[in-house]
Amino acid sequence: MTDGTKKDLYIHVGVHRTATTAIQATMFRNWKSLKDRGYLYPLGVERHIGVFNNILNNKKDARDVAAMLAQRAVAHETEIHTLIMSDEDISMRRDLSQLLPFREFFNVKIIFGMRRQDLWLESWWAQNVKGQWDRKLCNISWPDFMAGRAQFHWIDYDRYLAHLEKLFGQSNIRPYVFERTQMPRGPIAAFCRQFGLEGGEGLTTHGGSNISLCPEVSEFVRHLPLIEADMGVRLALIEVAEVVDRKVRAENGPVLLIPHDERRAIMKEYEAGNRNVARRYFGRDALFLEPLPDRREPVTTPALPGSSKELMERMMAPFLEEFVKRANKMLK
């Protein structure tokens, strides 16, 4: 620990679409195993969105929360040396200075996963129209989403990390790259490595994979008012859409959303910042090591099938068939 009188607190601030759901589920389900080794994932929740929203929305003082966490850490019969908290929505905030009081009680470290920006944009649109929790984005078309992509300020990693460095010091920032080749043992092991648990040894993984729907099914779901449904109903309808997606995906295979020239232009915008991050934290020029997609890979703009007949056959009928099948089981 940096200060022998304080415990370490690792705050995982994001970003989205970097296996955060699986990470949180794994940390939560392995609570006892982690605690036995001196790591505490506190408050009995998978995701610490509530406590951080309360602080960042001025409903609670970070000093009071930090004091409570420090008291809980010393109350355990096992000696706790490290606490870990996680909420990817933190990364959407432009100013995290309200978290500074945590430093009075802990050696604060920030964990920050980085996915290549072009891939992140594709995944973030698909996730928004699938999950439908944000009214501004849940029914947005792909072209409109891309036209407004400047709002996603947190994927300017150089600028965002500079803000974190100003608050907590560069030596306390733990960024890592969300790429297969840079996570040879997977994303959960890569995450655990940031707080000192090498390879996530002894942890049972949970949470599965929160995959995006393919472009055609994403466009279909985008037109559905899932956001109006209660959460349980919404999740059930998403599962129905995933069944349709598997059928469509088997026919078409994965396709990209961003045209190749536009993709290169997007990454050119982030090139200098990504290089700065790579040099500061990894001692190299390239932040992301995997190449951009080959020009021969197919690209599509999300669209519904061209005719009403095809729409019914490919989307509506399979969706209703699966829905009816599940509804019948529930009513028995």
PECORRA-V183378 format. One record per pair of residues at least 24 apart in sequence whose ideal C-beta (glycine too) atoms are under 10 Angstrom apart, sorted by sequence separation. I is the first residue (numbers start at 0). GAP is how many residues later the second one is. D is the distance in whole Angstrom. If there is no record, write none. Layout:
# PECORRA-V183378
i = (I	I)
gap = (GAP	GAP)
d = (D	D)
This chain:
# PECORRA-V183378
i = (22	23	81	120	121	124	216	219	220	20	23	42	81	82	83	85	87	120	123	212	216	219	266	20	41	42	84	216	265	19	41	81	83	216	217	120	123	212	215	216	219	263	9	39	42	119	212	215	216	262	7	41	213	216	262	6	7	8	41	55	120	123	210	212	213	216	263	39	69	72	116	119	212	213	215	216	259	262	6	8	39	51	55	65	68	72	211	212	214	215	259	41	50	51	52	55	64	66	69	70	119	120	210	213	257	259	260	11	37	51	54	61	65	69	116	119	210	212	213	215	216	257	259	11	39	47	50	52	55	61	64	65	68	69	212	213	215	255	258	259	262	10	47	48	49	51	52	55	60	61	62	63	64	65	66	67	68	117	213	214	255	259	261	37	39	41	46	47	48	51	59	61	62	65	66	116	210	213	12	38	46	47	48	55	61	62	65	115	116	213	214	215	217	259	37	39	42	44	45	46	48	52	55	57	60	61	64	65	113	114	116	213	214	258	10	34	36	37	38	39	40	41	44	46	47	48	51	54	55	56	61	62	113	213	214	255	257	258	34	35	37	38	39	40	41	42	44	46	47	55	61	62	65	111	114	211	214	254	255	256	258	34	36	37	38	39	40	41	54	55	61	113	253	254	255	256	257	33	36	37	38	39	40	51	54	253	254	255	256	34	36	38	39	40	111	211	252	254	256	31	33	51	54	113	251	51	54	113	254	33	111	251	111	33	109	111	109	109	8	26	109	26	27	109	119	26	91	93	107	108	109	118	8	91	92	93	107	108	118	8	22	23	90	91	92	106	107	111	112	113	115	6	23	90	91	108	109	110	111	112	113	114	115	6	22	23	90	108	109	110	111	112	113	114	115	250	5	8	23	89	90	95	102	107	108	109	110	111	112	113	114	20	22	98	102	106	108	109	110	112	113	6	19	87	93	96	101	102	247	6	19	20	95	99	246	247	19	94	95	98	99	113	19	90	93	96	97	98	102	17	92	95	96	112	243	247	16	19	95	243	246	6	7	9	10	11	12	13	15	94	95	243	6	7	8	9	10	11	12	13	14	15	17	90	141	243	244	6	7	8	9	10	11	12	13	14	112	240	243	6	7	8	9	10	11	12	13	14	15	242	243	246	6	7	8	9	10	11	12	13	14	15	141	242	243	12	13	14	112	141	144	240	243	11	12	13	112	140	239	240	242	243	10	11	12	13	130	239	242	243	0	12	110	129	141	221	239	241	242	0	112	129	140	218	222	239	240	110	111	129	138	139	140	218	219	221	236	239	240	242	12	110	126	128	129	137	138	218	219	238	239	242	109	110	126	127	128	137	138	214	215	217	218	219	238	239	10	108	125	126	138	214	216	218	219	236	239	12	108	125	126	137	138	213	214	215	218	236	239	108	122	124	125	129	137	138	214	215	235	238	239	10	22	122	123	125	128	129	137	138	213	214	215	122	125	128	131	137	212	215	236	22	121	124	127	128	130	131	137	235	10	125	126	128	129	219	235	125	128	129	131	134	222	8	19	121	124	125	128	131	132	133	8	17	18	127	128	131	132	219	220	235	10	17	125	128	130	131	219	223	8	9	16	17	18	121	125	129	130	131	218	219	5	8	9	10	11	12	13	14	15	17	124	128	131	176	216	5	6	7	8	9	10	11	12	13	14	16	132	215	216	220	5	6	7	8	9	10	11	12	13	14	15	215	219	2	5	6	7	8	9	10	11	12	13	14	176	181	5	7	8	9	10	11	13	132	176	216	4	5	16	17	131	174	216	2	3	16	130	174	1	2	15	16	130	176	0	1	14	16	17	85	131	174	175	176	181	0	1	16	131	174	175	181	1	15	16	83	130	172	173	174	180	181	15	83	129	172	178	180	181	14	16	176	178	179	180	16	83	169	176	177	178	179	15	83	129	145	161	169	176	178	15	82	129	144	145	157	160	174	176	81	83	155	156	159	176	81	155	157	158	161	80	81	129	141	154	157	160	161	164	141	145	156	157	160	148	155	156	157	158	159	154	155	157	158	161	156	157	160	145	148	156	157	160	156	157	156	157	156	125	124	121	122	121	15	120	121	14	118	120	15	16	117	118	14	15	117	118	13	14	117	12	13	121	14	120	117	118	14	117	120	13	116	117	12	115	117	117	116	117	115	116	12	115	116	117	10	38	116	115	38	116	10	38	116	144	17	29	33	37	38	115	141	142	17	18	36	37	141	142	12	17	36	45	113	140	141	16	25	26	33	45	140	141	9	11	25	29	140	10	14	24	33	113	7	9	18	21	22	26	36	17	21	22	25	26	36	111	21	25	35	1	18	19	22	23	113	18	22	32	33	1	17	18	21	22	32	33	111	118	1	29	32	117	18	19	32	115	116	118	17	18	29	115	17	26	29	113	114	115	118	128	25	28	29	113	115	117	118	28	29	117	26	28	29	115	125	22	25	28	124	25	27	28	11	25	26	27	24	25	26	9	24	25	11	22	23	24	11	21	22	23	24	9	21	22	9	20	21	8	9	20	21	7	19	20	21	7	18	20	21	20	18	19	18	16	15	16)
gap = (24	24	24	24	24	24	24	24	24	25	25	25	25	25	25	25	25	25	25	25	25	25	25	26	26	26	26	26	26	27	27	27	27	27	27	28	28	28	28	28	28	28	29	29	29	29	29	29	29	29	30	30	30	30	30	31	31	31	31	31	31	31	31	31	31	31	31	32	32	32	32	32	32	32	32	32	32	32	33	33	33	33	33	33	33	33	33	33	33	33	33	34	34	34	34	34	34	34	34	34	34	34	34	34	34	34	34	35	35	35	35	35	35	35	35	35	35	35	35	35	35	35	35	36	36	36	36	36	36	36	36	36	36	36	36	36	36	36	36	36	36	37	37	37	37	37	37	37	37	37	37	37	37	37	37	37	37	37	37	37	37	37	37	38	38	38	38	38	38	38	38	38	38	38	38	38	38	38	39	39	39	39	39	39	39	39	39	39	39	39	39	39	39	39	40	40	40	40	40	40	40	40	40	40	40	40	40	40	40	40	40	40	40	40	41	41	41	41	41	41	41	41	41	41	41	41	41	41	41	41	41	41	41	41	41	41	41	41	42	42	42	42	42	42	42	42	42	42	42	42	42	42	42	42	42	42	42	42	42	42	42	43	43	43	43	43	43	43	43	43	43	43	43	43	43	43	43	44	44	44	44	44	44	44	44	44	44	44	44	45	45	45	45	45	45	45	45	45	45	46	46	46	46	46	46	47	47	47	47	48	48	48	49	50	51	52	54	55	57	57	57	58	58	58	58	59	59	59	59	59	59	59	60	60	60	60	60	60	60	61	61	61	61	61	61	61	61	61	61	61	61	62	62	62	62	62	62	62	62	62	62	62	62	63	63	63	63	63	63	63	63	63	63	63	63	63	64	64	64	64	64	64	64	64	64	64	64	64	64	64	64	65	65	65	65	65	65	65	65	65	65	66	66	66	66	66	66	66	66	67	67	67	67	67	67	67	68	68	68	68	68	68	69	69	69	69	69	69	69	70	70	70	70	70	70	70	71	71	71	71	71	72	72	72	72	72	72	72	72	72	72	72	73	73	73	73	73	73	73	73	73	73	73	73	73	73	73	74	74	74	74	74	74	74	74	74	74	74	74	75	75	75	75	75	75	75	75	75	75	75	75	75	76	76	76	76	76	76	76	76	76	76	76	76	76	77	77	77	77	77	77	77	77	78	78	78	78	78	78	78	78	78	79	79	79	79	79	79	79	79	80	80	80	80	80	80	80	80	80	81	81	81	81	81	81	81	81	82	82	82	82	82	82	82	82	82	82	82	82	82	83	83	83	83	83	83	83	83	83	83	83	83	84	84	84	84	84	84	84	84	84	84	84	84	84	84	85	85	85	85	85	85	85	85	85	85	85	86	86	86	86	86	86	86	86	86	86	86	86	87	87	87	87	87	87	87	87	87	87	87	87	88	88	88	88	88	88	88	88	88	88	88	88	89	89	89	89	89	89	89	89	90	90	90	90	90	90	90	90	90	91	91	91	91	91	91	91	92	92	92	92	92	92	93	93	93	93	93	93	93	93	93	94	94	94	94	94	94	94	94	94	94	95	95	95	95	95	95	95	95	96	96	96	96	96	96	96	96	96	96	96	96	97	97	97	97	97	97	97	97	97	97	97	97	97	97	97	98	98	98	98	98	98	98	98	98	98	98	98	98	98	98	99	99	99	99	99	99	99	99	99	99	99	99	99	100	100	100	100	100	100	100	100	100	100	100	100	100	101	101	101	101	101	101	101	101	101	101	102	102	102	102	102	102	102	103	103	103	103	103	104	104	104	104	104	104	105	105	105	105	105	105	105	105	105	105	105	106	106	106	106	106	106	106	107	107	107	107	107	107	107	107	107	107	108	108	108	108	108	108	108	109	109	109	109	109	109	110	110	110	110	110	110	110	111	111	111	111	111	111	111	111	112	112	112	112	112	112	112	112	112	113	113	113	113	113	113	114	114	114	114	114	115	115	115	115	115	115	115	115	115	116	116	116	116	116	117	117	117	117	117	117	118	118	118	118	118	119	119	119	120	120	120	120	120	121	122	124	129	130	131	132	134	134	135	136	136	136	137	137	137	138	138	138	138	139	139	139	139	140	140	140	141	141	141	142	142	144	144	145	145	145	146	146	146	147	147	147	148	149	149	150	150	151	151	152	152	153	153	153	154	156	156	157	157	157	157	158	158	158	158	158	158	158	158	159	159	159	159	159	159	160	160	160	160	160	160	160	161	161	161	161	161	161	161	162	162	162	162	162	163	163	163	163	163	164	164	164	164	164	164	164	165	165	165	165	165	165	165	166	166	166	167	167	167	167	167	167	168	168	168	168	169	169	169	169	169	169	169	169	169	170	170	170	170	171	171	171	171	171	171	172	172	172	172	173	173	173	173	173	173	173	173	174	174	174	174	174	174	174	175	175	175	176	176	176	176	176	177	177	177	177	178	178	178	179	179	179	179	180	180	180	181	181	181	182	182	182	182	183	183	183	183	183	184	184	184	185	185	185	186	186	186	186	187	187	187	187	188	188	188	188	189	190	190	191	193	194	195)
d = (10	8	9	8	10	9	6	8	9	8	10	9	9	10	9	8	9	7	9	9	8	9	7	8	9	8	10	10	10	8	6	9	8	6	8	6	7	6	9	4	9	7	9	9	8	10	7	9	9	6	10	6	10	9	7	9	9	10	8	10	7	9	8	8	6	5	10	8	10	9	9	8	5	9	6	8	8	10	9	10	6	8	9	9	8	9	9	10	9	9	7	10	8	9	8	8	9	9	9	10	10	8	8	6	10	8	9	10	10	5	10	10	6	5	9	6	10	9	5	10	10	9	5	9	7	9	8	7	10	6	8	5	7	7	8	10	7	10	10	9	9	9	4	9	9	7	9	6	9	6	9	9	8	9	9	10	8	10	10	9	6	8	9	9	9	9	9	6	5	6	10	7	4	7	6	5	9	7	9	10	6	5	9	9	4	8	4	9	8	9	9	9	9	7	7	5	10	9	8	6	6	10	8	8	7	6	9	7	10	8	8	7	6	5	8	7	8	6	7	9	10	6	10	8	10	9	9	10	10	9	10	7	8	7	9	6	7	10	9	6	6	8	7	8	8	8	10	9	9	6	9	8	9	9	10	10	6	8	7	7	9	6	10	4	5	5	5	7	6	8	9	5	9	5	5	7	10	10	9	6	8	7	8	9	7	9	7	7	7	7	9	6	10	8	8	10	8	5	7	9	10	9	9	9	8	8	9	9	10	9	8	9	7	8	9	7	5	9	8	6	8	9	9	6	9	7	9	7	9	8	10	9	7	8	10	9	6	10	9	9	10	10	10	8	8	10	9	7	10	6	8	9	5	9	6	9	6	8	7	8	7	8	8	7	6	8	4	5	5	5	5	6	6	4	7	9	8	9	9	9	9	10	9	6	7	6	8	8	8	6	8	10	9	10	7	8	6	8	8	5	9	6	7	10	9	9	9	9	7	8	8	9	7	6	9	8	4	8	7	7	8	10	10	7	8	9	10	8	9	8	10	10	6	10	8	8	9	10	6	7	6	10	10	7	9	7	9	9	5	9	9	9	6	7	8	7	8	7	8	8	6	8	10	10	8	10	10	6	4	5	5	5	4	7	4	10	8	9	5	6	7	8	7	8	7	7	7	9	7	7	5	10	6	9	7	9	8	8	9	6	5	8	8	8	10	4	3	9	8	8	10	10	9	8	5	8	7	8	9	7	9	7	7	10	9	10	9	6	5	10	7	9	7	9	9	8	9	9	9	8	9	9	7	10	8	9	9	10	9	7	10	8	10	9	9	9	9	5	10	9	8	5	8	9	5	10	6	4	10	8	5	9	9	7	9	10	8	8	7	10	8	6	6	6	10	10	9	8	9	6	9	5	9	6	9	10	9	9	7	4	9	10	8	9	8	7	9	7	7	10	10	8	6	9	9	9	4	7	8	8	10	7	9	9	9	8	10	7	7	8	9	8	8	5	8	5	8	5	10	7	10	9	8	9	9	8	10	9	10	7	8	9	9	9	6	8	9	5	6	9	8	6	10	6	8	9	8	10	4	8	9	8	9	9	8	9	9	4	7	9	9	9	9	4	9	9	8	4	5	9	8	9	9	8	10	10	9	8	9	9	9	8	9	4	9	7	10	6	9	7	9	5	9	9	8	10	9	9	8	7	7	8	7	8	7	7	6	6	9	8	7	9	7	6	5	5	5	6	4	6	7	7	9	8	8	10	5	7	8	7	8	7	8	9	9	7	9	9	5	6	10	6	9	8	10	9	9	10	10	9	8	8	7	7	9	9	10	6	8	10	10	5	8	10	9	9	9	4	7	9	10	9	9	9	9	8	10	5	9	4	8	5	9	8	9	8	6	9	7	9	9	9	10	6	6	9	6	8	9	6	8	9	9	10	6	10	6	6	9	7	6	9	6	7	7	6	7	9	9	8	6	5	10	9	9	10	8	8	9	9	8	6	9	9	8	9	9	7	7	8	7	9	9	9	9	6	8	3	9	9	9	9	8	6	7	6	8	6	7	8	10	9	10	9	5	10	9	9	5	8	9	10	5	10	8	10	9	10	9	7	8	7	7	10	5	10	8	6	9	9	7	9	10	9	10	6	10	9	9	7	7	6	9	10	9	9	9	9	9	9	5	7	9	10	9	9	10	10	5	6	6	10	7	8	8	8	9	10	9	5	9	7	10	9	8	8	10	9	10	9	10	7	9	10	7	9	7	10	10	6	9	10	4	7	9	9	9	5	8	10	9	10	8	8	9	10	9	5	10	10	10	8	9	8	8	10	7	9	9	7	9	9	10	7	6	9	9	8	10	6	9	9	10	8	9	9	10	10	4	5	10	9	8	7	7	9	9	6	8	10	9	8	9	6	10	9	9	8	8	9	9	9	8	8	5	9	10	5	7	9	10	10	9	8	9	6	8	7	7	9	7	9	9	8	9	8	9	9	10	6	5	8	7	8	8	7	5	9	9	8	5	10	10	4	6	8	9	9	3	9	7	10	7	8	7	7	7	4	10	3	10	9	5	7	8	9	8	7	8	8	9	7	5	8	9	8	8	10	8)
